[in-house]
């Protein structure tokens, strides 16, 4: 009989394999510009390379690394490529990658303070840091106010949580879930519609937008009045600070005033654009946060932290805890019963939670406030340079303003010509944009923000756009 179980690694073997893997990761990040952006495979091609059943006996680690190169990497879309201008960015700065390795090695399950004191307290500290960093209301800090923050997997989870809390508040005194109504811009992210369905809302109103694609408060007021007249219960409204399609910014304060008047829970979705608030010059876009009940943004988009890491804040944590706190006997412990600790399992739907805060902590410390501001400002500057070139071009037209680092344009000759421009860019293999539509018309989204992107990559993109137009 073997002295060790199959798959077991001695400390020496682990160290050797770990060094090899770290070198592999370092080489990947260093040479990422040489990789194709889109995976050069056909549907089913990766799956066909994987045996249909588990091996009978354990395989050496070297075989795993070989298949990483031969099977996995050919099927990877390279989100960290400097020519990535599609969707929104996903951060993967080296400090974040290394922190993720540490988190995986620790294997902590931070559902309660008692199951991971450092997991909880680092997270609490980081959420308070973000309040300061983003210019959010100081009452959202856990250490001084009634509010607080928690890390979730995605903005979709955060919005779903806010919807559940709002529904609970609207129905806790005997109201019917059949009557609750949620309101959102017609340009808002589809996750809100999905979250409302999952949370049991039978009524979701898509509110009209103005010529900048921002929600019209007058249209919201009319929709609320109509629902009240029908005997329904206006319950939840979401303001978007940076919509997915065009980064439109809803008027947070005007929407907040309507929410206060009619007793709605007011949630702000700043999933992408929230990162820009590290720079004070962008904070006018979030004016009105004093009238907000909850807020979310994703450090894993534009703030150099790798997925997943979504920040969710509430102005008052009591409704959240009242909605989600359930304490079975097997989770009871002295620390919880003392009332002196935070148990983050009560702050979202999942019970289990991993050590996401470590990578956020390492990134914030590694770059500092100034480094993060430089990161955001240069992307915005390059996007504005691109916007001006589009504005001056006789064959292209802007579709929407560029408040942050997303440029949206179309070809003046119509949809077919617009799609041809996008296809010409994406056919190259070293840059990628997102073809999209708004109000039935085609346009091209260019999101400047990938971690390794430099000005030269944006300039190269413009040359391709100009030639294709």
C-alpha positions in Angstrom: 0.0 0.0 0.0 1.3 3.5 -0.8 2.4 5.6 2.0 0.4 8.6 0.8 -3.0 9.0 -0.8 -3.2 9.6 -4.6 -3.0 13.3 -5.3 -1.3 14.2 -2.0 1.5 16.6 -2.3 4.4 16.9 0.2 5.4 20.4 1.2 8.4 20.2 -1.1 6.2 19.1 -4.0 3.7 21.8 -3.3 6.4 24.4 -3.2 7.9 23.3 -6.5 4.5 23.1 -8.3 3.5 26.4 -6.7 6.6 28.1 -8.1 5.9 26.6 -11.5 2.3 27.9 -11.4 3.3 31.4 -10.3 5.7 31.6 -13.1 3.0 30.4 -15.5 0.7 33.2 -14.2 3.4 35.8 -14.4 4.2 34.8 -18.0 0.5 34.9 -18.9 0.1 38.5 -17.6 3.4 39.6 -19.2 2.6 38.1 -22.6 -1.2 38.7 -22.6 -1.0 41.1 -25.6 0.2 38.2 -27.8 -2.8 36.1 -27.1 -6.0 36.2 -29.2 -8.8 38.0 -27.6 -11.6 35.6 -28.8 -11.2 31.9 -28.1 -10.4 30.3 -31.5 -12.6 27.2 -30.9 -15.9 25.9 -32.1 -18.8 24.9 -29.8 -18.0 21.6 -28.2 -14.3 21.6 -29.1 -13.0 22.0 -25.5 -15.5 19.4 -24.1 -14.4 16.9 -26.8 -10.8 17.0 -25.5 -11.9 16.0 -22.0 -12.3 12.3 -21.3 -15.9 11.3 -20.6 -15.2 9.8 -17.2 -12.9 10.4 -14.2 -9.5 8.6 -14.4 -9.2 5.4 -12.4 -5.9 6.5 -10.8 -4.6 9.9 -9.9 -2.5 11.8 -12.4 0.6 13.8 -11.8 0.4 17.5 -11.5 2.5 18.0 -14.6 -0.4 16.4 -16.6 -2.8 19.0 -15.2 -0.5 21.9 -16.3 -0.1 20.3 -19.7 -3.9 20.3 -20.2 -4.1 23.8 -18.8 -2.1 24.9 -21.9 -3.5 22.4 -24.4 -7.2 22.3 -23.4 -8.2 25.3 -21.3 -6.2 28.2 -22.8 -7.3 27.7 -26.4 -10.9 28.1 -25.1 -10.3 31.2 -23.0 -11.6 34.6 -24.0 -8.9 37.0 -23.0 -10.6 39.7 -20.9 -7.3 41.0 -19.7 -6.0 41.8 -23.2 -5.1 45.5 -23.7 -7.3 45.5 -26.8 -10.3 44.6 -24.7 -12.9 47.3 -25.4 -16.0 45.1 -25.1 -18.6 45.0 -22.4 -17.0 46.5 -19.3 -13.5 45.7 -18.0 -12.8 43.1 -15.4 -9.9 43.9 -13.1 -7.0 41.4 -12.4 -4.2 43.5 -11.0 -1.3 41.4 -9.7 -2.0 42.1 -6.0 -5.6 40.9 -6.5 -4.4 37.7 -8.1 -2.0 37.0 -5.3 -4.6 37.7 -2.7 -6.9 35.3 -4.4 -4.3 32.6 -4.1 -4.0 33.3 -0.4 -7.7 33.2 0.1 -7.9 29.9 -1.7 -5.1 28.4 0.5 -6.8 29.6 3.7 -10.1 28.0 2.7 -11.9 30.1 5.2 -15.7 30.1 5.4 -16.7 33.4 6.8 -20.4 33.0 7.3 -20.1 34.1 11.0 -17.6 36.2 12.8 -16.8 33.1 14.9 -15.9 31.1 11.8 -13.5 33.7 10.5 -12.9 36.8 12.7 -10.3 38.2 10.3 -12.5 37.4 7.3 -15.2 39.5 8.8 -13.2 42.4 10.3 -11.1 43.0 7.2 -14.2 43.1 5.2 -15.9 45.6 7.6 -12.8 47.8 7.5 -12.7 47.7 3.7 -16.3 48.7 3.3 -15.6 51.7 5.5 -12.6 52.5 3.5 -14.7 52.5 0.3 -17.2 54.9 1.9 -14.3 57.4 2.3 -12.7 56.6 -1.0 -15.9 57.0 -3.1 -17.3 60.0 -1.2 -20.3 58.1 0.0 -22.4 59.3 3.0 -20.4 58.9 6.2 -23.5 57.3 7.9 -22.9 54.3 5.7 -19.7 53.5 7.6 -20.1 50.5 10.0 -18.1 52.1 12.7 -20.0 55.4 13.0 -23.5 55.1 11.4 -26.6 53.1 11.1 -25.6 51.8 7.7 -22.9 49.5 6.5 -21.5 47.5 3.7 -20.9 43.9 2.6 -19.2 42.2 -0.3 -21.3 40.1 -2.6 -20.6 38.1 -5.8 -22.2 40.6 -8.3 -24.3 43.7 -8.6 -27.1 41.4 -9.6 -27.0 39.8 -6.2 -26.9 43.2 -4.5 -29.9 44.4 -6.4 -31.8 41.2 -5.8 -31.1 41.6 -2.1 -32.4 45.2 -2.1 -35.6 44.0 -3.9 -36.2 41.3 -1.3 -35.8 43.8 1.6 -38.1 46.3 -0.1 -40.7 43.6 -0.6 -40.4 42.5 3.0 -41.0 46.0 4.3 -44.0 46.5 2.0 -45.7 43.3 3.1 -44.7 42.7 6.7 -47.9 44.1 8.1 -50.1 41.9 6.0 -49.7 43.3 2.5 -49.9 41.1 -0.5 -46.8 40.4 -2.7 -49.3 40.5 -5.6 -49.5 44.2 -5.1 -45.9 45.4 -4.9 -44.5 47.3 -7.8 -40.9 48.0 -8.8 -39.8 50.8 -11.1 -36.6 51.1 -13.2 -35.4 52.9 -16.3 -36.1 51.3 -19.6 -32.3 51.4 -20.0 -31.5 49.6 -16.7 -29.6 46.4 -16.5 -31.6 43.2 -17.2 -30.6 41.8 -13.8 -33.2 44.1 -12.2 -36.0 42.6 -14.2 -34.7 39.1 -13.4 -34.2 40.0 -9.7 -37.7 41.3 -9.5 -39.1 38.1 -10.9 -37.1 36.0 -8.5 -38.1 38.2 -5.6 -41.8 37.7 -6.4 -42.7 41.1 -7.9 -45.6 40.7 -10.3 -45.4 44.3 -11.5 -42.3 45.9 -13.0 -42.5 49.3 -14.7 -39.9 50.3 -17.2 -39.8 54.1 -17.1 -39.2 56.3 -20.1 -35.9 58.1 -20.6 -34.8 61.4 -22.0 -32.5 62.1 -25.0 -29.5 61.2 -22.9 -31.1 57.8 -22.0 -31.6 58.9 -18.3 -34.8 58.2 -16.5 -37.4 61.0 -16.6 -38.7 61.8 -13.1 -42.0 63.0 -14.5 -42.6 59.7 -16.1 -41.8 57.9 -12.8 -44.2 60.2 -10.9 -47.0 59.4 -13.5 -46.4 55.7 -13.2 -46.5 55.8 -9.4 -49.7 57.8 -9.4 -51.3 55.3 -11.9 -50.4 52.4 -9.7 -51.7 54.0 -6.5 -55.0 54.7 -8.3 -55.1 51.0 -9.2 -54.7 50.0 -5.5 -51.1 48.7 -6.0 -48.2 49.4 -3.7 -45.2 51.3 -5.1 -42.3 49.5 -3.3 -38.9 49.8 -5.1 -37.2 52.1 -7.5 -33.7 51.8 -8.9 -31.6 54.7 -10.2 -28.7 53.8 -12.5 -25.4 55.7 -12.3 -23.9 54.5 -15.6 -26.3 52.2 -17.5 -24.8 49.2 -19.3 -25.8 50.3 -22.8 -24.5 53.9 -22.7 -23.5 54.8 -19.1 -26.5 57.1 -18.8 -26.9 58.6 -15.4 -30.3 58.8 -13.8 -31.2 61.9 -11.7 -30.6 60.3 -8.3 -31.8 63.2 -6.2 -35.1 63.8 -8.1 -35.8 60.1 -8.0 -34.9 59.9 -4.3 -37.4 62.7 -3.5 -40.2 60.8 -5.2 -39.2 57.7 -3.4 -39.3 59.5 0.0 -42.7 61.0 -0.8 -44.2 57.7 -1.7 -42.4 55.4 0.7 -40.4 53.4 -1.9 -37.0 51.7 -1.2 -34.5 53.6 -3.4 -31.6 51.6 -4.7 -28.7 52.9 -6.8 -27.0 50.6 -9.4 -23.5 52.0 -10.1 -22.0 48.7 -10.9 -19.5 50.1 -13.5 -19.4 53.8 -12.9 -19.1 53.6 -9.1 -15.4 53.1 -9.4 -15.1 56.6 -11.0 -16.1 58.1 -7.8 -12.6 57.7 -6.4 -12.1 61.0 -8.4 -14.1 63.9 -6.9 -14.8 65.5 -10.3 -17.2 62.7 -11.1 -19.2 62.7 -7.8 -21.8 65.2 -9.1 -23.2 62.2 -11.0 -24.2 60.6 -7.6 -25.7 63.7 -6.1 -28.6 62.6 -3.9 -27.1 59.7 -2.1 -28.5 61.1 1.2 -31.9 60.0 -0.2 -30.8 56.5 -1.0 -31.6 53.2 0.9 -29.0 51.0 -0.8 -26.2 51.3 -3.3 -24.0 48.9 -5.2 -20.8 49.0 -7.4 -18.4 46.4 -8.6 -14.7 46.8 -7.7 -14.2 43.8 -10.0 -15.1 45.9 -13.0 -12.9 49.1 -13.1 -11.1 49.1 -9.8 -8.5 46.5 -10.5 -9.9 43.7 -8.3 -10.6 40.4 -10.0 -14.0 38.9 -10.2 -15.9 38.4 -8.0 -16.2 41.4 -5.7 -19.3 43.5 -5.6 -19.8 46.1 -2.9 -23.3 46.6 -1.4 -24.2 49.4 1.0 -27.3 50.2 3.0 -28.1 53.5 4.7 -29.7 51.6 7.6 -28.8 48.0 8.2 -31.7 47.2 10.4 -34.3 46.4 7.6 -31.7 44.2 5.9 -31.0 42.2 9.1 -34.7 42.0 9.9 -35.4 40.5 6.5 -32.5 38.0 6.3 -31.6 37.0 9.8 -32.4 33.4 10.6 -30.5 31.7 13.4 -30.8 27.9 13.7 -29.3 26.2 16.7 -26.2 25.0 14.9 -25.1 28.5 14.1 -25.6 29.9 17.6 -22.4 31.0 19.4 -21.2 33.3 22.2 -19.8 36.0 19.9 -23.1 36.3 18.0 -25.2 36.4 21.2 -22.9 39.1 22.6 -24.1 41.5 20.0 -20.6 42.8 19.5 -19.8 41.3 16.1 -21.0 41.3 12.5 -22.3 38.1 11.1 -22.3 38.7 7.3 -24.4 35.7 6.6 -27.3 38.0 7.6 -26.4 40.5 4.9 -27.2 38.5 1.8 -29.0 35.4 0.6 -26.1 32.8 0.7 -25.0 31.4 4.0 -21.5 30.5 2.9 -19.0 33.2 2.0 -15.3 33.4 1.1 -12.6 35.8 1.9 -13.2 38.3 -0.9 -12.0 41.3 1.2 -8.4 40.3 1.2 -7.9 41.1 -2.5 -9.7 44.4 -2.1 -7.5 45.2 0.8 -4.3 44.4 -1.1 -5.4 46.4 -4.2 -6.3 49.5 -2.2 -3.1 49.4 -0.3 -0.9 48.6 -3.3 -2.3 51.5 -5.4 -3.5 54.0 -2.8 -6.0 56.7 -3.5 -3.7 58.5 -5.9 -2.8 55.4 -7.9 -6.5 54.5 -8.3 -7.3 58.1 -9.4 -4.6 57.9 -12.1 -6.0 54.6 -13.2 -9.5 56.0 -13.7 -8.5 59.4 -15.1 -6.3 58.1 -17.8 -9.0 55.8 -19.1 -11.6 58.6 -19.1 -9.1 60.9 -20.9 -8.4 58.4 -23.6 -12.1 57.8 -24.0 -12.8 61.5 -24.4 -10.0 61.7 -27.0 -11.7 58.9 -28.9 -15.1 60.7 -28.5 -13.7 63.9 -30.0 -12.3 62.0 -33.0 -15.7 60.4 -33.6 -17.4 63.8 -33.2 -15.1 65.3 -35.9 -15.5 62.4 -38.3 -17.8 62.9 -41.3 -18.9 59.3 -41.5 -19.5 58.6 -37.8 -22.0 60.0 -35.2 -22.1 59.8 -31.4 -25.1 57.9 -29.9 -24.8 59.2 -26.3 -22.7 61.4 -24.1 -19.5 60.0 -22.6 -19.6 60.8 -18.9 -17.0 58.1 -18.0 -15.0 55.9 -20.4 -17.6 54.3 -22.7 -17.9 55.7 -26.2 -21.0 54.9 -28.2 -21.2 55.6 -31.9 -22.8 54.6 -35.2 -22.1 55.0 -38.9 -24.1 57.7 -40.6 -25.0 55.3 -43.4 -27.2 53.2 -41.0 -27.3 49.8 -39.3 -25.5 47.7 -41.9 -22.5 50.1 -42.2 -22.4 50.3 -38.3 -22.3 46.5 -38.0 -19.6 46.4 -40.7 -17.4 48.7 -38.6 -17.8 46.5 -35.6 -17.1 43.4 -37.6 -14.0 44.8 -39.1 -12.6 45.6 -35.6 -13.5 42.2 -34.1 -12.1 40.3 -37.1 -8.6 41.4 -36.4 -8.1 39.3 -33.2 -6.2 41.9 -31.3 -9.1 44.2 -30.3 -12.7 43.6 -29.4 -15.8 45.9 -29.2 -19.4 45.2 -28.5 -22.0 45.6 -31.3 -25.3 46.7 -29.7 -28.7 48.3 -30.4 -30.7 51.0 -28.8 -34.2 52.0 -29.8 -33.9 49.5 -32.7 -30.8 51.2 -34.2 -27.3 49.5 -34.3 -24.4 51.1 -32.6 -20.9 50.2 -31.4 -19.8 50.3 -27.7 -16.1 51.0 -27.0 -15.3 50.5 -23.3 -11.8 51.8 -22.4 -10.7 50.3 -19.1 -8.9 47.0 -19.3 -6.1 46.8 -16.7 -3.2 46.6 -19.2 -4.6 49.1 -21.8 -2.4 52.0 -22.8 -3.0 55.0 -25.0 -1.3 53.3 -27.9 -4.0 50.6 -27.9 -6.8 53.2 -28.0 -5.0 55.0 -30.9 -4.6 51.7 -32.7 -8.3 51.1 -32.3 -9.1 54.6 -33.7 -7.0 53.8 -36.8 -9.0 50.7 -37.4 -12.4 52.5 -36.9 -11.3 55.3 -39.2 -10.3 52.9 -41.9 -13.5 50.8 -41.6 -15.7 53.8 -41.7 
